[in-house]
């Protein structure tokens, strides 16, 4: 199963549903809720504000393994058990390793968990099949059913993404200045005309023939919606458009469809 966290942050669960949640605290992405016959681990991400009051981005991701804690921060800094290391690095006691691959810093474990973070805005978490229906958190429960990916730690469904995100705030989050999701509702800062413009800009790439091979594998709808939302939030910044197209391209790539979408005039 693969879970993506991208942009400001959109959570794309193992079962393929999307939550958008803007809190700036530390949140549990994946925890083990049924530890029988699997290696236990927990993954949390710390979010931060980046100059936009209604959006937050991932600052760091921490993976708690039974014998080691690994934190990958923005710009690729890596801590193993609170000590800074240089990649590539073998974490022998945890049967794991950290290395750099392209833009990503990657944690790879012998039991099949893989965590990648580009140090900017994209996390990808891959868990092996033996964790099916044993995980919980913002990434959902990985049971093949997308209708129950909104469960809070108490097992009850959250009424919306804001209640869901607030409920998965990590225990012992010591950041005093962090905020829950500040949005009054899901309507971005756009009037209808602007929204139409951004919709055509986002759709020009995400819905284009270039990405057609991926459309049947991963539906573009959620990524298109995120793109429009973010473009409204950041007043149509080109880099925001590029980030969103990249998130879709990365999800396609992980699903086995590789698309060369950058060119000299675009991103």
C-alpha positions as CSV (number, residue, x, y, z in Angstrom):
1,X,0.0,0.0,0.0
2,X,1.2,3.5,-0.8
3,X,0.2,6.7,1.0
4,X,1.2,10.2,-0.2
5,X,1.3,13.5,1.6
6,X,1.8,16.4,-0.8
7,X,1.4,20.1,-1.1
8,X,-0.2,21.9,1.8
9,X,-0.9,19.0,3.0
10,X,-3.2,16.7,1.1
11,X,-3.2,13.2,2.5
12,X,-3.8,10.5,-0.1
13,X,-4.5,7.3,1.9
14,X,-3.5,3.7,1.2
15,X,-7.1,3.1,0.0
16,X,-7.0,6.1,-2.3
17,X,-9.1,8.7,-0.6
18,X,-8.0,12.3,-0.2
19,X,-8.0,14.5,3.0
20,X,-6.9,18.1,3.0
21,X,-5.9,19.2,6.5
22,X,-3.9,22.4,7.3
23,X,-2.8,22.0,11.0
24,X,0.8,23.0,11.9
25,X,1.4,20.5,14.7
26,X,2.9,17.0,14.6
27,X,0.5,14.3,13.3
28,X,0.5,10.5,13.1
29,X,0.5,9.4,9.5
30,X,0.8,5.7,10.2
31,X,0.5,3.7,13.4
32,X,0.0,0.0,14.0
33,X,-3.4,-0.7,15.4
34,X,-3.1,-4.5,15.2
35,X,0.4,-5.6,16.0
36,X,0.0,-9.3,15.6
37,X,2.6,-10.9,13.4
38,X,4.1,-7.6,12.1
39,X,7.0,-5.3,13.1
40,X,5.6,-2.4,15.0
41,X,6.4,1.2,13.8
42,X,4.9,4.7,13.9
43,X,5.4,7.5,11.4
44,X,4.7,11.1,12.3
45,X,5.1,14.3,10.3
46,X,5.6,17.8,11.7
47,X,4.0,20.5,9.7
48,X,4.9,24.2,9.5
49,X,3.4,27.4,8.1
50,X,5.1,28.9,5.1
51,X,4.0,32.5,5.1
52,X,0.4,31.7,4.2
53,X,-2.0,31.6,7.1
54,X,-4.3,29.0,5.6
55,X,-1.8,26.5,4.4
56,X,0.9,24.4,6.0
57,X,3.7,22.2,4.7
58,X,5.6,19.2,5.9
59,X,8.7,20.2,7.9
60,X,10.0,16.8,8.9
61,X,9.0,13.2,9.1
62,X,10.0,10.8,11.9
63,X,9.9,7.1,11.8
64,X,9.9,5.2,15.1
65,X,11.2,1.7,14.6
66,X,11.6,-0.8,17.5
67,X,15.4,-0.1,17.8
68,X,15.9,3.3,16.2
69,X,14.2,6.6,15.5
70,X,14.9,8.3,12.2
71,X,14.0,11.9,11.3
72,X,14.2,13.3,7.8
73,X,13.9,17.1,7.8
74,X,13.4,19.6,5.0
75,X,16.5,20.1,2.9
76,X,17.5,16.5,3.5
77,X,18.9,16.7,7.0
78,X,18.8,13.2,8.7
79,X,18.9,12.3,12.4
80,X,19.3,8.8,13.6
81,X,18.5,8.5,17.4
82,X,18.8,12.3,17.6
83,X,22.3,12.3,16.0
84,X,22.9,13.9,12.7
85,X,24.3,11.5,10.0
86,X,25.3,11.8,6.4
87,X,23.7,9.6,3.8
88,X,24.1,6.8,2.7
89,X,24.0,5.3,6.2
90,X,23.4,1.8,7.5
91,X,21.2,1.6,10.6
92,X,22.3,-2.0,11.4
93,X,20.5,-2.3,14.7
94,X,17.2,-1.6,12.9
95,X,18.0,-3.6,9.8
96,X,17.4,-0.4,7.8
97,X,19.3,2.2,5.7
98,X,19.0,5.8,4.7
99,X,20.2,7.0,1.3
100,X,19.5,9.7,-1.2
101,X,17.8,9.0,-4.5
102,X,17.3,12.0,-6.8
103,X,15.3,14.6,-4.9
104,X,14.3,12.1,-2.2
105,X,15.9,11.0,1.0
106,X,14.8,7.4,1.4
107,X,14.5,5.2,4.5
108,X,14.4,1.5,3.5
109,X,13.8,-1.4,5.9
110,X,14.3,-5.1,5.7
111,X,10.6,-5.7,6.7
112,X,9.4,-3.7,3.6
113,X,8.5,-0.3,5.0
114,X,9.8,2.5,2.7
115,X,9.6,6.2,3.5
116,X,10.6,8.9,1.0
117,X,10.7,12.7,1.7
118,X,11.8,15.3,-0.9
119,X,12.5,17.8,1.9
120,X,10.0,20.2,0.4
121,X,6.5,19.0,0.1
122,X,6.1,15.4,-0.7
123,X,6.2,12.2,1.4
124,X,5.6,8.8,0.1
125,X,5.1,5.8,2.5
126,X,5.0,2.3,1.2
127,X,3.9,-0.5,3.5
128,X,4.0,-4.2,2.6
129,X,0.9,-6.4,2.2
130,X,1.2,-8.0,5.6
131,X,0.1,-4.7,7.2
132,X,-3.3,-4.9,5.4
133,X,-6.0,-3.9,7.8
134,X,-3.5,-3.4,10.7
135,X,-2.6,0.3,10.4
136,X,-4.3,3.5,11.3
137,X,-3.6,7.3,11.2
138,X,-4.0,10.0,8.6
139,X,-3.0,7.5,5.9
140,X,-6.0,5.3,6.8
141,X,-6.4,1.6,7.6
142,X,-5.3,0.0,4.3
143,X,-8.2,-2.4,4.1
144,X,-9.2,-1.9,0.5
145,X,-12.2,0.1,1.5
146,X,-12.0,3.9,1.0
147,X,-15.2,4.6,2.9
148,X,-13.7,4.1,6.4
149,X,-10.5,6.1,6.0
150,X,-11.8,8.8,8.3
151,X,-11.5,6.9,11.6
152,X,-10.2,8.7,14.7
153,X,-7.9,7.0,17.2
154,X,-11.1,6.0,19.2
155,X,-12.3,4.1,16.1
156,X,-15.2,6.4,15.4
157,X,-15.6,8.2,12.1
158,X,-14.6,11.9,12.1
159,X,-17.3,14.3,10.8
160,X,-14.8,16.1,8.5
161,X,-11.1,16.4,7.7
162,X,-10.5,19.0,10.3
163,X,-11.8,16.8,13.2
164,X,-9.8,13.9,11.7
165,X,-6.5,15.8,11.6
166,X,-7.0,17.3,15.0
167,X,-7.6,13.8,16.4
168,X,-4.4,12.4,15.0
169,X,-2.2,15.1,16.6
170,X,0.8,13.1,17.9
171,X,1.2,12.4,21.6
172,X,3.8,14.5,23.3
173,X,3.8,17.1,20.6
174,X,5.9,19.7,22.3
175,X,5.6,22.5,19.8
176,X,3.8,25.3,21.7
177,X,3.0,27.5,18.7
178,X,1.4,24.9,16.6
179,X,-2.2,25.4,15.4
180,X,-5.1,23.2,14.5
181,X,-6.6,23.6,11.0
182,X,-7.6,27.3,10.8
183,X,-10.0,27.1,7.9
184,X,-13.7,28.0,8.5
185,X,-14.7,25.8,5.6
186,X,-13.4,24.2,2.4
187,X,-13.9,27.1,0.1
188,X,-10.6,28.5,-1.1
189,X,-9.8,32.2,-1.6
190,X,-11.1,32.4,-5.2
191,X,-14.0,33.9,-7.0
192,X,-15.7,31.9,-9.7
193,X,-13.7,33.5,-12.5
194,X,-10.3,32.9,-10.9
195,X,-11.3,29.3,-10.1
196,X,-12.2,28.7,-13.8
197,X,-8.8,30.1,-14.8
198,X,-6.9,27.9,-12.4
199,X,-9.0,24.9,-13.3
200,X,-8.0,25.3,-17.0
201,X,-4.3,25.8,-16.0
202,X,-4.3,22.8,-13.8
203,X,-6.3,20.7,-16.2
204,X,-4.2,21.7,-19.1
205,X,-1.5,19.3,-17.8
206,X,-3.2,16.9,-15.3
207,X,-6.1,16.1,-17.7
208,X,-4.0,16.2,-20.9
209,X,-3.3,13.4,-23.2
210,X,0.3,13.4,-21.8
211,X,-1.1,12.0,-18.5
212,X,-3.8,9.8,-20.2
213,X,-1.9,6.5,-19.5
214,X,-2.2,7.3,-15.8
215,X,-5.8,8.4,-15.7
216,X,-7.2,4.8,-15.5
217,X,-4.6,3.8,-12.9
218,X,-5.0,6.8,-10.6
219,X,-7.9,9.1,-11.0
220,X,-6.8,12.7,-11.6
221,X,-9.9,14.2,-9.9
222,X,-8.5,14.6,-6.4
223,X,-5.2,16.0,-7.7
224,X,-7.0,18.5,-10.0
225,X,-9.1,19.6,-7.0
226,X,-5.9,20.1,-4.9
227,X,-4.3,22.0,-7.7
228,X,-7.1,24.4,-8.0
229,X,-7.3,24.8,-4.2
230,X,-3.6,25.5,-3.9
231,X,-3.6,27.9,-6.8
232,X,-6.3,29.9,-5.2
233,X,-4.4,29.9,-1.9
234,X,-1.2,31.0,-3.5
235,X,-2.6,33.4,-6.1
236,X,-1.7,31.3,-9.1
237,X,2.0,30.9,-8.4
238,X,3.7,28.9,-11.2
239,X,5.7,26.9,-8.6
240,X,2.4,25.9,-7.0
241,X,1.2,24.5,-10.3
242,X,4.5,22.7,-10.8
243,X,4.3,21.1,-7.3
244,X,0.8,19.8,-7.9
245,X,1.6,18.3,-11.3
246,X,4.7,16.8,-9.7
247,X,2.6,15.2,-7.0
248,X,0.4,13.6,-9.6
249,X,3.3,12.5,-11.7
250,X,5.0,11.0,-8.6
251,X,1.8,9.1,-7.7
252,X,1.6,7.8,-11.3
253,X,5.2,6.8,-11.2
254,X,4.7,4.8,-8.0
255,X,1.8,3.0,-9.6
256,X,4.1,2.1,-12.5
257,X,3.3,4.8,-15.1
258,X,6.2,7.1,-15.8
259,X,5.5,10.4,-17.6
260,X,8.0,12.9,-18.7
261,X,6.1,16.1,-18.2
262,X,8.6,18.8,-17.6
263,X,9.9,20.8,-20.6
264,X,11.9,24.0,-21.4
265,X,8.8,26.2,-21.0
266,X,7.0,24.3,-18.2
267,X,8.4,23.8,-14.7
